[in-house]
Amino acid sequence: MEGIAALIFTKYVFAFEITGALLITAAVGAMVLTHRERTERAKTQRELSEERVRDGRQLPPLPAPGVYARHNAVDIAGLLPDGTPSDLTVSKTLRERGQIRDVSQEALNDLKALEQRSEERLERRVIGPAKPKRSEEASK
């Protein structure tokens, strides 16, 4: 270790100084080149929302609670509580290309099978509507 340190700080000290200066110059240059002075004021949240309403874009908030994602894929839409796919959960680019996979019918079939299994486990049977009994007085 001491030999490497002595070599770096004696024989190659000039090379390290030049490298350090170049790195500092590159960092300052990157900051200068990327700095942009704003020519117009930034829009407020209110102005952005009013613009969305005027243009008719994404009026309600994006689907969050109640949307059920069964897959970890970007091309499969999340399902709304009624089982229909929500196109808002898929990228606009994939929607325009028609690359959305529809798995809603598959999900509904899975849901029906799950309900059937749970009914069998809980020994519940679907009971039809009760038929009203006619009294003797009503028939006379």
C-alpha positions in Angstrom: 0.0 0.0 0.0 2.7 2.5 0.9 4.5 1.8 -2.3 1.4 2.5 -4.4 0.7 5.7 -2.4 4.3 6.9 -2.8 4.2 6.2 -6.6 0.8 8.0 -7.0 1.9 11.1 -5.0 5.3 11.4 -6.5 5.6 10.1 -10.1 1.9 10.4 -11.2 0.9 13.5 -9.2 0.7 15.7 -12.3 -1.6 13.1 -14.1 -4.0 13.0 -11.1 -4.0 16.8 -10.9 -4.9 17.1 -14.6 -7.6 14.4 -14.2 -9.2 16.2 -11.3 -9.2 19.5 -13.1 -10.9 17.9 -16.2 -13.6 16.3 -14.0 -14.3 19.5 -12.2 -14.5 21.3 -15.6 -16.8 18.7 -17.0 -19.1 19.0 -14.0 -19.3 22.8 -14.2 -19.8 22.6 -18.0 -22.7 20.1 -17.6 -24.4 22.4 -15.1 -23.9 25.5 -17.4 -25.2 23.6 -20.5 -28.2 22.2 -18.8 -29.2 25.3 -16.9 -32.2 27.0 -18.5 -33.6 30.2 -17.5 -37.4 30.1 -17.6 -38.9 32.6 -20.0 -42.5 32.2 -19.0 -43.9 31.5 -15.5 -44.8 28.0 -14.5 -48.5 27.0 -14.7 -50.3 26.4 -11.4 -52.2 23.2 -10.6 -55.4 25.1 -11.2 -54.4 26.3 -14.6 -53.3 22.8 -15.6 -56.6 21.3 -14.4 -58.6 24.0 -16.3 -56.6 23.2 -19.4 -57.4 19.5 -19.1 -61.1 20.3 -18.7 -61.1 22.6 -21.8 -59.3 20.0 -23.9 -61.4 17.1 -22.6 -58.4 15.1 -21.5 -58.4 12.8 -18.4 -61.1 14.6 -16.4 -61.5 12.1 -13.6 -58.5 11.0 -11.6 -56.7 7.8 -12.7 -58.1 4.6 -11.5 -56.7 3.6 -8.2 -58.7 1.8 -5.5 -61.1 -0.7 -6.9 -59.0 -1.5 -9.9 -57.7 -5.0 -9.7 -54.5 -5.8 -11.6 -54.2 -9.6 -12.0 -51.0 -9.5 -14.1 -47.6 -7.7 -13.8 -47.7 -6.7 -17.5 -48.1 -3.3 -19.1 -50.2 -4.5 -21.9 -53.0 -5.9 -19.7 -55.6 -3.5 -18.5 -56.6 -3.4 -14.8 -60.1 -4.6 -14.1 -62.8 -2.3 -12.6 -65.0 -3.7 -9.9 -67.6 -4.9 -12.4 -65.0 -6.9 -14.3 -64.6 -4.7 -17.3 -61.1 -3.6 -18.3 -60.0 0.0 -17.6 -58.1 1.4 -20.6 -56.7 4.2 -18.4 -54.4 1.7 -16.7 -52.6 1.0 -20.0 -50.1 3.2 -21.7 -51.6 5.6 -24.4 -49.0 4.3 -26.9 -50.1 0.7 -26.5 -53.8 1.7 -26.8 -53.1 3.5 -30.1 -51.2 0.5 -31.4 -54.0 -1.8 -30.4 -51.6 -3.9 -28.3 -53.8 -4.3 -25.2 -54.5 -7.9 -24.2 -58.0 -8.4 -23.1 -58.3 -10.8 -20.2 -61.6 -9.7 -18.8 -63.5 -12.7 -19.9 -60.8 -15.0 -18.5 -61.0 -13.1 -15.3 -64.7 -13.3 -15.1 -64.5 -17.1 -15.7 -61.9 -17.3 -12.9 -64.2 -15.3 -10.6 -67.2 -17.5 -11.3 -65.1 -20.6 -10.6 -63.9 -19.1 -7.4 -67.4 -18.3 -6.3 -68.5 -21.8 -7.1 -65.7 -23.3 -5.1 -66.4 -21.0 -2.2 -70.1 -22.0 -2.3 -69.2 -25.7 -2.3 -66.8 -25.2 0.7 -69.3 -23.2 2.7 -72.1 -25.6 1.7 -74.3 -22.8 0.5 -76.8 -23.3 -2.2 -78.5 -20.7 -4.2 -82.1 -20.4 -2.9 -84.8 -19.3 -5.3 -87.4 -16.7 -4.4 -89.9 -18.0 -1.9 -93.3 -18.8 -3.2 -96.1 -17.1 -1.2 -98.5 -19.5 0.4 -102.1 -18.9 -0.4 -104.3 -18.8 2.6 -107.8 -20.5 2.5 -109.5 -17.1 3.0 -107.8 -15.6 0.0 -108.9 -18.4 -2.3 -112.6 -18.0 -1.3 
